[in-house]
Amino acid sequence: MKKFKKWTAYTIITLLLIVVAAVSYITLALPNVGKPKDIKIELTPQRIARGKYLANYVAVCIDCHSTRKWGEFAGPIDTTHIGAGGEHFDKNVGFPGDVFVPNITPSNLKTWTDGELYRAINTGVRKDGSAIFPIMPYSSYGKMEQEDIYSIIAYIRTLKTYNNTYPARKLDFPLNIIVHTMPSKAAESTRPAENDTVAYGKYLITTAACADCHTNNKGLEYGGGKEFGMPGGTVRSSNITTDATGIGAWSKTAFITRFKQYNSNAKTHMVNPGDFQTVMPWYRYSGMSENDLGAIYAYLRTVKPVKNKVIKFSVKQNTKG
């Protein structure tokens, strides 16, 4: 019996040492995506214009890195503080932790090199080597063409400066350990010619990271149903495949019109807790050109249909007696 207890103790100690070693490796050695590039991006008018388009209307960096007004439908951004950060993810929206999206105006990024920004965007690693939580879809951005990322960086460098600062990130266990494993090396691509419509549409929809929200289960890409907590209820992403439960009956014109109805002339409206609300940044995506929206539509017509009738919004039930 004594020998059994002795070996049991040895086994437990060994397992604990293995766990400690694994955690130490993950937290100290990862992420490991390589050093930032030694680059200096020229801020040409062409790059700034391209970056402004991508950051505002395709990759929608500005949408997350500005505060959204959730008292209004579709949460339009506060345009008085573009890029100043402050969007908050916590348990009120079903997030396992407490995260404020950072300020990306020049005041907060002045010590970052262009190479460090490039690495952050396409691999998810900060200046200090720590992991960014993939609220920012860097796995999708890592498939972008190098020049497009250069353009986004060029545009960000021109933003009006704001000095907003926010509390440090807090993630629940074990996510605070797992997050170190999430960044990965980029798989950059070449932006297809616009006349190669389907390939170009795939590039755009990847840059926009649409699959992140519109995919709930692996193998059922763009089938919708992913849940997002909202004040007073739960909203679910739409099925955007060609199945009848998705957008199978939509014409190209109807698809484009759906986005363009939220253009700069559109009037928003107030919503109360429990009213239908959406996380879809319609007011940002409405700025995409009709040609680009049409290319995304063309690509979606090639995606495997997924039969999934989505209940878009459920009101939170009052559990108090």
VODODO-956561 format. One record per atom (N, C-alpha, C): residue in one letter; x, y, z. Coordinates in steps of 0.001 Angstrom, whole numbers, padded with zeros to 6 digits, always signed. Atoms other than C-alpha are relative to their C-alpha. Layout:
// VODODO-956561
AXYZ/...
This chain:
// VODODO-956561
M+000828-001209+000000/M+000000+000000+000000/M+000865+001263+000000/K-000886-001156-000056/K+002861+002360+000886/K+000617+000280-001367/K-000590-000163+001325/K+004485+001703-002497/K-001018+000585-000978/F+001055-000517+000881/F+001166+002342-004243/F-000197+001493+000216/K+000163-001422-000307/K+000731+005668-002452/K+001189+000805-000489/K-001222-000684+000434/K+004331+006552-003227/K-000013+000230-001499/W+000033-000135+001473/W+003946+005878-006960/W-001142+000906-000458/T+001102-000917+000321/T+000605+007666-007003/T+000440+001442+000175/A-000507-001357-000246/A+002263+010716-005483/A+000972+000420-001095/Y-000946-000297+001069/Y+005100+010513-008026/Y-000712+000323-001309/T+000758-000203+001245/T+002564+010256-010853/T-000668+001369-000016/I+000679-001299-000098/I+000608+013292-009648/I+000992+001136-000158/I-001037-001036+000094/I+003795+015331-009222/I+000502+000128-001430/T-000476-000007+001393/T+004979+014318-012694/T-001007+000684-000919/L+001046-000617+000823/L+001652+015278-014247/L-000062+001504+000230/L+000009-001431-000300/L+001711+018623-012441/L+001169+000709-000650/L-001188-000582+000637/L+005243+019280-013699/L-000193+000127-001507/I+000273-000049+001438/I+004140+018446-017247/I-000951+001143-000326/V+000967-001085+000211/V+001171+020818-016956/V+000670+001353+000148/V-000704-001270-000227/V+003349+023603-015524/V+000944+000301-001157/A-000930-000192+001125/A+005939+023068-018276/A-000754+000402-001261/A+000787-000312+001202/A+003245+023125-020981/A-000539+001418+000049/V+000528-001355-000156/V+001641+026279-019600/V+001109+001033-000135/S-001141-000918+000087/S+005041+027928-019239/S+000445+000171-001447/Y-000396-000083+001411/Y+005923+027069-022838/Y-000995+000840-000791/I+001039-000712+000746/I+002601+028365-024168/I+000035+001492+000299/T+000079-001415-000387/T+002697+031607-022205/T+001296+000759-000237/L-001284-000683+000157/L+006418+032343-022602/L+000565-000087-001412/A-000598+000200+001327/A+007341+030939-026032/A-000946+000327-001149/L+000976-000281+001047/L+004136+031580-027943/L-000639+001368+000235/P-000013+000438+001397/P+003006+033137-030176/P+001380+000125-000638/N-001288-000002+000690/N+005920+032426-032493/N-000240+000111-001504/V+000274-000230+001420/V+005276+033975-035894/V+001158+000714-000693/G-001146-000679+000584/G+008664+035565-036450/G+000047+001478+000359/K-000206-001419-000301/K+010046+039055-036077/K-000744+000873-001008/P+000659-000898+000960/P+008323+042056-037665/P+000927+000366-001149/K-000781-000396+001177/K+009420+043120-041130/K+000690+001335+000244/D-000712-001279-000042/D+011975+045894-041461/D-000439+000800-001224/I+000566-000720+001141/I+009847+048129-043689/I-000349+001431+000389/K+000477-001370-000161/K+008993+051793-044120/K-000932+000271-001167/I+001024-000131+001042/I+005753+052356-046030/I-000150+001454-000409/E+000158-001357+000527/E+005578+055405-048247/E-001484+000355-000029/L+001402-000416-000080/L+002356+057328-047643/L-000409+000720-001278/T+000392-000597+001270/T+001382+057887-051264/T-001499+000254-000025/P+001449-000252+000108/P-002035+059354-052195/P-000767-001245-000422/Q+000671+001209+000486/Q-002874+056099-053986/Q-000197-001003+001145/R+000103+000936-001128/R-002135+053970-050929/R-001007+000491+001037/I+000917-000548-001013/I-004005+056281-048565/I-001445-000156-000447/A+001370+000129+000524/A-007081+056252-050814/A-000459-001451+000032/R+000340+001424-000004/R-007004+052473-051198/R-000210-000475+001443/G+000110+000392-001396/G-006436+052030-047465/G-001258+000523+000653/K+001237-000575-000542/K-009314+054354-046616/K-001202-000831-000425/Y+001101+000824+000499/Y-011646+052289-048783/Y-000045-001337+000724/L-000043+001315-000631/L-010500+048958-047334/L-000323+000075+001494/A+000153-000085-001449/A-010355+050068-043686/A-001400+000424+000413/N+001345-000473-000331/N-013772+051727-043787/N-001099-000910-000513/Y+001139+000642+000656/Y-015826+049567-046131/Y+000173-001479-000339/V-000193+001425+000322/V-014260+046117-046697/V+000516-000744+001233/A-000527+000613-001219/A-011997+045038-043829/A-000646+000608+001246/V+000720-000764-001036/V-013978+047558-041716/V+000764+000122+001336/C-000802-000242-001209/C-011106+048145-039262/C-000580+001157+000809/I+000513-001202-000667/I-012646+051542-038487/I-001274-000296+000778/D+001241+000349-000697/D-015927+049922-037450/D+000295-000505+001407/C-000321+000550-001321/C-014362+047950-034584/C+000835+000956+000835/H-000901-000888-000731/H-011763+050551-033679/H-000595+001394+000215/S+000748-001199-000400/S-014413+053226-033166/S-001123-000486+000906/T+001113+000387-000864/T-017265+053240-030662/T-001285-000011-000808/R+001266+000109+000711/R-020563+052024-032067/R-001156+000437+000892/K+001145-000539-000742/K-023834+053642-031034/K-001122-001048+000000/W+000919+001137-000027/W-025855+050615-029971/W-001434+000379+000348/G+001376-000443-000180/G-028912+052689-029135/G-000701+000207-001319/E+000549-000166+001344/E-029398+052984-032903/E+000134-001305-000770/F+000011+001236+000762/F-030149+050242-035408/F+001326-000216-000724/A-001238+000447+000639/A-027052+048366-036652/A+001245+000687+000552/G-001135-000575-000684/G-024814+050356-034323/G+000947+000809-000863/P-000919-000835+000781/P-023405+053096-036580/P+001112+000549+000889/I-001119-000452-000826/I-020009+054349-035446/I-000143+001476+000383/D-000100-001400-000407/D-019366+057583-033586/D+001056+000650-000896/T-000919-000571+000995/T-017851+059541-036472/T+000795+001193+000536/T-000782-001096-000575/T-016531+062235-034116/T+001328-000488+000578/H-001241+000554-000549/H-013803+059867-032863/H+000408-001240-000805/I-000325+001120+000877/I-012838+057688-035831/I+001348-000613+000382/G-001219+000731-000311/G-010292+055040-034878/G+000457+000113+001440/A-000432-000250-001378/A-010167+056114-031214/A-000260-001178+000930/G+000224+001191-000801/G-011244+052658-029990/G-001129+000155+001001/G+000979-000081-001079/G-013404+051941-026964/G-001143-000981-000094/E+001060+001006+000090/E-015783+049280-028282/E+000276-001075+001055/H-000177+000815-001202/H-016363+047002-025274/H-000658-001362-000149/F+000518+001364+000030/F-016775+043209-025201/F+000140-000592+001405/D-000027+000603-001333/D-017745+041613-021877/D-001139-001002+000126/K+001025+001032-000207/K-020191+039155-020341/K-001397+000479-000382/N+001311-000511+000419/N-023117+041436-021206/N-000324-000373-001438/V+000224+000428+001391/V-022622+040359-024831/V+000477-001440-000194/G-000375+001408+000073/G-021618+036790-023980/G+001475-000252-000229/F-001432+000155+000241/F-017871+037394-024192/F+000694-000532+001256/P-000650+000599-001179/P-015619+035289-021899/P+001173+000829+000520/G-001036-000884-000502/G-013693+038181-020441/G-000435+001443-000089/D+000264-001431+000063/D-013398+041935-020638/D+001048+000644-000899/V-000939-000540+000991/V-011841+043580-023685/V-000517+001323-000544/F+000259-001252+000690/F-011752+047148-024923/F+000841+000031-001270/V-000748-000093+001252/V-010791+047605-028574/V+000891+001236+000054/P-000942-001105-000181/P-007683+049812-028718/P-000134+001144-001000/N-000140-001206+000816/N-007127+053260-030135/N+001062-000258-001080/I-000989+000203+001069/I-005403+053014-033553/I+000362+001312-000698/T-000420-001278+000580/T-004891+056719-034166/T+001486+000207+000309/P-001456-000170-000144/P-001291+058025-034425/P+000502+000202+001417/S-000472-000202-001372/S-001117+059014-030747/S+000314-001314+000693/N-000201+001296-000654/N-001372+055356-029716/N+000968-000891-000759/L-000866+000851+000823/L+000662+053900-032584/L+001322+000676-000362/K-001184-000761+000397/K+003466+056463-032736/K+001297-000754+000256/T-001225+000758-000273/T+005990+054035-031245/T+000066-001309-000790/W+000033+001223+000800/W+004955+051188-033561/W+000684+000237-001338/T-000567-000067+001349/T+007043+050560-036657/T-001034-000527-000989/D+000904+000534+001028/D+005325+049778-039947/D+000038-001528-000001/G-000115+001460-000053/G+006647+046222-039636/G-000794-000597+001144/E+000776+000486-001148/E+005056+045825-036204/E-001498+000087-000269/L+001406-000107+000380/L+001728+047078-037523/L-000372-001088-001003/Y+000238+001024+001023/Y+001997+044739-040503/Y-000163-001369+000665/R+000080+001295-000693/R+002647+041754-038202/R-001285-000105+000816/A+001227+000020-000795/A-000279+042719-035949/A-001220-000280-000872/I+001167+000129+000869/I-002719+042955-038855/I-000113-001397-000594/N+000144+001268+000730/N-001857+039721-040633/N+000427-001249+000766/T-000282+001197-000800/T-000683+037431-037807/T-000628+000057+001387/G+000627-000107-001309/G-002284+038791-034616/G+000966+000084+001162/V-000990-000159-001061/V+000842+039659-032636/V+000298+001477+000209/R-000222-001397-000335/R+001280+042987-030852/R+001482+000381-000066/K-001355-000541-000046/K+004359+045192-030683/K+000853-000722+001042/D-000751+000641-001079/D+005362+043531-027397/D+000098-001513-000142/G-000077+001435+000246/G+005012+040030-028890/G-001152-000803+000565/S+001150+000715-000566/S+001755+039159-027100/S-001081-000216-001058/A+001036+000394+000950/A-001264+037621-028804/A-001205+000922+000056/I+001255-000736+000113/I-004243+039628-030027/I-001138-001017-000011/F+001152+000904+000057/F-007588+037968-029328/F-000692+000165-001358/P+000534-000091+001370/P-009217+037115-032678/P-001397+000574-000155/I+001112-000875+000372/I-012099+039542-032322/I+000415+000688-001298/M-000562-000495+001249/M-009831+041090-034939/M+000320-001219-000865/P-000136+001224+000799/P-009970+038535-037772/P+001312-000064-000777/Y-001309-000037+000661/Y-006241+038440-038472/Y+000283-001235-000856/S-000204+001172+000861/S-006441+034927-039909/S-000520+000272-001409/S+000506-000414+001315/S-008511+036444-042743/S+000893+001077-000600/Y-000872-001068+000492/Y-006348+039562-043020/Y+001338-000552-000480/G-001263+000618+000403/G-003329+037267-043309/G-000022-000584-001387/K+000123+000489+001382/K-004662+036124-046686/K-000050+001145-001013/M+000035-001159+000886/M-004656+039658-048087/M+001316+000164-000747/E-001208-000367+000730/E-002196+040949-050632/E+000817+000979+000838/Q-000889-000870-000774/Q+000812+042670-049076/Q-000286+001474-000238/E+000198-001409+000329/E+000138+045942-050891/E-001282+000544+000614/D+001242-000463-000626/D-003415+046121-049544/D+000210+000268+001490/I-000291-000256-001411/I-002124+045816-045974/I+000855+001253+000136/Y-000791-001232-000003/Y+000475+048481-046738/Y-000919+001218-000122/S+000927-001119+000213/S-002379+050701-047905/S-000800+000301+001259/I+000736-000204-001251/I-004355+050167-044694/I+000890+000702+001026/I-000931-000630-000936/I-001293+051070-042643/I+000223+001466-000366/A-000197-001378+000457/A-000717+054177-044763/A-001186+000868+000401/Y+001200-000761-000366/Y-004304+055300-044166/Y-000076+000226+001506/I+000060-000121-001459/I-004189+054601-040421/I+000957+001076+000500/R-000987-001013-000403/R-001098+056791-040167/R-000523+001431-000197/T+000514-001347+000283/T-003165+059729-041458/T-001219+000373+000842/L+001195-000282-000794/L-006053+059463-038967/L+000235+001160+000959/K-000076-001048-001009/K-006811+062365-036690/K+000340-000626+001347/T-000477+000541-001272/T-005135+061849-033317/T-001000+000198+001135/Y+000779-000052-001243/Y-007115+061012-030182/Y+000825-000699+001077/N-000835+000525-001080/N-005568+060251-026804/N-000715-001006+000891/N+000778+000946-000803/N-008128+057705-025602/N+000836-001212+000424/T-000637+001215-000514/T-006757+054911-023393/T-001054-000830+000733/Y+000995+000915-000570/Y-008560+051853-021981/Y+000672-001021+000911/P-000557+001022-000894/P-008114+049175-019294/P+000590-001175-000777/A-000634+001168+000620/A-005941+046166-020063/A-001012-001135-000152/R+000873+001144+000285/R-007570+043041-021477/R+000004-001004+001154/K+000124+001097-000949/K-008875+040350-019117/K-000785-001115-000674/L+000667+001154+000585/L-009742+036889-020440/L-000201-001061+001071/D+000285+001057-000962/D-011352+034081-018471/D+000935-001192-000230/F-000753+001255+000106/F-009431+030869-017744/F-000885-001054-000663/P-001378+000126+000467/P-008429+028842-019777/P+000314+000836-001242/L-000203-000787+001212/L-008860+031331-022625/L+001227+000905+000116/N-001161-000867-000188/N-006173+033544-021113/N+001311-000718-000302/I-001170+000788+000384/I-003712+030699-021814/I-000096-000397-001476/I+000197+000460+001382/I-005193+029397-025077/I+000283+001103-001011/V-000164-001111+000936/V-005036+032870-026653/V+001425+000081-000559/H-001389-000040+000456/H-001234+032526-026902/H+000231-000908-001210/T-000168+000955+001107/T-001698+029661-029396/T-000723+000436-001273/M+000882-000361+001106/M-004068+031529-031703/M+000683+000676-001192/P-000653-000614+001166/P-001806+033750-033861/P+000756-001041-000831/S-000740+000903+000889/S-000245+032043-036868/S+000586+000802-001150/K-000638-000688+001110/K+001951+032949-039794/K-001008+000236-001119/A+000935-000396+001056/A+000180+034683-042657/A+000136-000901-001231/A-000003+000729+001276/A-000765+032987-045926/A-000408+000986-001085/E+000315-001102+000913/E-000628+036047-048165/E-000349-000489-001410/S+000413+000337+001362/S-002221+035990-051595/S+000201+001207-000905/T-000041-001092+000976/T-002296+038096-054731/T-001433+000396-000324/R+001357-000460+000307/R-005359+040234-055344/R-000314-000309-001463/P+000341+000349+001382/P-007083+038785-058447/P-000470+001217-000799/A+000526-001050+000873/A-008006+040929-061430/A-001508+000107+000197/E+001429-000210-000240/E-011472+042458-061091/E-000874-000716-001022/N+000815+000707+001005/N-012616+040797-064312/N-000040-001509+000241/D+000105+001391-000447/D-011945+037407-062704/D-000974+000026+001189/T+001004-000409-000981/T-015187+038004-060860/T-000094-000899+001220/V+000166+000921-001130/V-015510+034879-058709/V+001235+000020+000910/A-001235-000030-000795/A-011859+034875-057607/A+000138+001330+000736/Y-000063-001322-000625/Y-012017+038601-056925/Y-001018+000094+001136/G+001014+000018-001057/G-015230+038117-054928/G+000451-000798+001206/K-000523+000804-001103/K-013563+035406-052850/K+001040+000795+000778/Y-001017-000830-000659/Y-010664+037765-052116/Y-000670+001054+000876/L+000695-001045-000753/L-013059+040511-050996/L-000730-000557+001211/I+000782+000555-001109/I-015243+038276-048843/I+000922-000533+001093/T-001006+000417-000980/T-012109+036905-047167/T+000545+001216+000733/T-000477-001244-000612/T-010798+040434-046563/T-001033+000552+000966/A+001088-000473-000863/A-014191+041339-045074/A-000284-000959+001153/A+000159+001007-001060/A-014001+038187-042890/A-001459-000374+000231/C+001426+000315-000125/C-017670+037447-043615/C-000227-001382+000617/A+000174+001357-000517/A-017176+033764-042772/A+000068-000035+001520/D-000127-000008-001453/D-016236+034651-039190/D-001357+000126+000684/C+001328-000199-000591/C-019793+035814-038466/C-001058-000914-000602/H+001047+000747+000697/H-021756+033843-041033/H+000237-001508-000037/T-000241+001444-000104/T-020345+030405-040148/T-000105-000401+001459/N+000178+000469-001375/N-021499+028589-037029/N+000680-001341+000219/N-000620+001318-000107/N-020112+025129-037746/N+000929-000249-001182/K-000960+000320+001053/K-017070+023977-039694/K-000630-000959-000999/G+000597+000810+001055/G-018072+022474-043020/G-001322+000555-000486/L+001258-000647+000377/L-021179+024665-043143/L+000246+001495-000183/E-000414-001380+000175/E-019432+027833-044252/E-001113+000861-000590/Y+000975-001012+000411/Y-021683+030887-044688/Y-001451-000426+000228/G+001353+000486-000272/G-024664+028898-043406/G-000721+000743+001116/G+000633-000835-001018/G-025332+031415-040631/G-000300-000717+001296/G+000419+000578-001269/G-026748+030833-037190/G+000911+000291+001165/K-000886-000338-001114/K-023860+032167-035124/K-000685+001030+000883/E+000750-000833-000935/E-025209+033839-031993/E+000848+001136+000572/F-000631-001175-000587/F-024378+037299-030651/F-000949+000584+001040/G+000808-000571-001055/G-025613+038648-027346/G-000230+001484-000221/M+000380-001405+000129/M-027452+041965-027496/M-000840+000385+001214/P+000888-000403-001100/P-029246+044030-024860/P-001436-000459-000282/G+001383+000438+000147/G-032554+042277-024442/G-000222-001184-000905/G+000227+001136+000876/G-031936+039369-026783/G+001252-000559-000645/T-001087+000639+000734/T-029808+037234-029079/T-000262+000129-001488/V+000116-000098+001449/V-029199+037953-032750/V+000870-001081-000632/R-000739+001061+000692/R-028034+035281-035206/R+000295+000423-001429/S-000403-000380+001355/S-026157+035704-038443/S-000824-000744-001047/S+000823+000555+001080/S-027984+035053-041704/S+000731-001075-000784/N-000506+000976+000966/N-027522+032094-044000/N+000159+000732-001326/I-000214-000719+001259/I-025931+033630-047101/I+000457-000935-001118/T-000243+000933+001099/T-025570+030463-049170/T-001205+000013-000939/T+001058-000009+001023/T-027712+029740-052210/T-001156-000947+000297/D+001138+000832-000383/D-030006+027358-050346/D-001249+000875+000128/A+001267-000735-000122/A-033700+028323-050205/A-000155+000648+001369/T+000054-000589-001336/T-033234+029007-046482/T+000998+001152+000136/G-000969-001084+000011/G-030493+031472-047414/G-000397+001062-001000/I+000283-001058+000980/I-030251+033903-050319/I-000140-000580-001412/G+000139+000661+001295/G-030986+031413-053078/G-000895+000735-000978/A+000949-000694+000870/A-033860+033515-054415/A+000416+001440-000300/W-000424-001385+000183/W-031918+036788-054318/W+000676+000199-001350/S-000708-000387+001219/S-030895+038435-057554/S+001220+000836+000386/K-001166-000853-000234/K-027634+040312-057891/K-000437+001419+000381/T+000507-001348-000289/T-029591+043569-057910/T-000544+000091+001418/A+000562+000002-001351/A-031451+042641-054721/A+001109-000042+001048/F-001130+000121-000931/F-028170+041717-053017/F+000692+001354+000170/I-000676-001298-000061/I-026521+045022-053888/I-000885+001047+000664/T+000951-000970-000561/T-029641+047021-053000/T-000110-000147+001511/R+000081+000249-001445/R-029727+045378-049554/R+001093+000770+000747/F-001103-000738-000615/F-026360+046957-048785/F-000164+001499-000199/K+000016-001427+000337/K-026888+050266-050516/K-001126+000773+000689/Q+001067-000727-000709/Q-030057+051063-048563/Q+000521+000634+001287/Y-000596-000574-001204/Y-027719+051879-045653/Y+001128+000978-000330/N-001050-000934+000413/N-025649+054425-047562/N-000043+001280+000836/S-000156-001214-000815/S-024693+057873-046266/S-001283+000828+000103/N+001270-000735-000048/N-028197+059204-047013/N-001058-000683+000861/A+000983+000768-000764/A-029920+056524-044941/A-000189+000579+001395/K+000308-000471-001351/K-031647+057496-041710/K-000079-001200+000929/T+000060+001073-000987/T-031070+055313-038685/T-001197+000211+000922/H+001083-000163-000961/H-033612+054732-035944/H+000428-000603+001333/M-000332+000456-001337/M-033451+054130-032206/M-000605-001380+000249/V+000524+001304-000403/V-033879+050646-030736/V+000056-000101+001520/N+000051+000236-001439/N-034833+049637-027218/N+000413-001436+000300/P-000313+001382-000359/P-033629+046536-025330/P-001197-000905-000259/G+001091+000914+000364/G-035670+043640-026679/G-000495+000209-001408/D+000328-000225+001411/D-036203+045250-030103/D+001030-000704-000881/F-000948+000620+000928/F-034600+043621-033137/F+001197+000916-000206/Q-001245-000709+000207/Q-030972+044673-033376/Q+000959-000934-000738/T-000954+000813+000731/T-028043+043468-035483/T+001415+000506+000227/V-001409-000390-000101/V-024257+043428-035186/V+000586+000284-001379/M-000476-000206+001367/M-023934+043588-038985/M+000268+001488-000242/P-000318-001424+000199/P-022117+046870-039781/P-000458+000505-001376/W+000573-000364+001296/W-024464+047791-042620/W+000506+001347-000506/Y-000373-001353+000430/Y-023452+051451-042663/Y+001431+000049-000520/R-001368+000098+000518/R-019814+050485-043261/R+000001-000712-001351/Y-000028+000788+001232/Y-020372+047788-045884/Y-000751+000661-001148/S+000739-000688+001067/S-022783+050036-047769/S+000923+000860-000853/G-000951-000813+000750/G-019727+052022-048841/G+000791-000769-001033/M-000672+000778+001042/M-018429+049151-050962/M-000578+000347-001362/S+000463-000307+001351/S-018632+049749-054679/S-000959-001085-000475/E+000929+000988+000555/E-021389+048034-056634/E+000758-001125-000690/N-000804+001027+000664/N-018701+046211-058604/N+000509-001021+001012/D-000524+000910-001018/D-017195+044765-055410/D-001117-000823+000637/L+001138+000747-000537/L-020580+043813-053961/L-000475-001056-000990/G+000400+000947+001034/G-021443+042163-057266/G+000961-001179-000083/A-000990+001075+000017/A-018207+040159-057143/A-000205-000941+001188/I+000282+000833-001178/I-019007+038949-053617/I-001233-000865-000258/Y+001213+000755+000353/Y-022474+037926-054828/Y+000359-001162-000938/A-000391+001032+000964/A-020888+036016-057730/A+000732-001145+000698/Y-000712+001058-000723/Y-018583+034147-055365/Y-000961-000819+000864/L+000946+000724-000853/L-021412+033274-052964/L-000848-000986-000789/R+000777+000935+000833/R-023255+031631-055861/R+000756-001304-000221/T-000811+001208+000193/T-020377+029108-055998/T+000198-000781+001301/V-000187+000643-001302/V-020414+028263-052277/V-001036-001099+000196/K+000907+001120-000250/K-021942+024959-051168/K-001258+000463+000732/P+001236-000386-000690/P-025625+025497-050258/P-000105-000690+001362/V+000194+000557-001338/V-026396+024985-046574/V-001459+000217+000394/K+001402-000099-000426/K-029929+024185-045454/K-000025+000351+001482/N+000011-000451-001391/N-030336+026203-042272/N-000900+001218+000120/K+000924-001104-000199/K-033374+028304-041493/K+000328+000674+001321/V-000480-000712-001178/V-032149+030926-039060/V-001097+000858+000616/I+000858-000921-000742/I-034281+032558-036383/I+000881+001200+000337/K-000938-001120-000065/K-032702+035990-036623/K+000135+000621+001380/F-000069-000700-001288/F-033587+037379-033200/F-000941-000640+000991/S+000824+000528-001084/S-034830+035995-029908/S+000068+000957+001174/V+000045-000887-001161/V-035954+038209-027051/V+000424-000769+001236/K-000466+000621-001228/K-034249+037437-023755/K-001180-000200+000956/Q+001106+000304-000896/Q-036638+035707-021412/Q+000299+000498+001407/N-000142-000463-001381/N-037187+037235-017992/N-000157-001179+000937/T+000024+001201-000850/T-036242+034496-015526/T-000364+000332+001444/K+000357-000362-001374/K-037187+036452-012409/K-001431-000431+000300/G+001323+000449-000388/G-040151+035028-010523/G-000917+001115+000441/
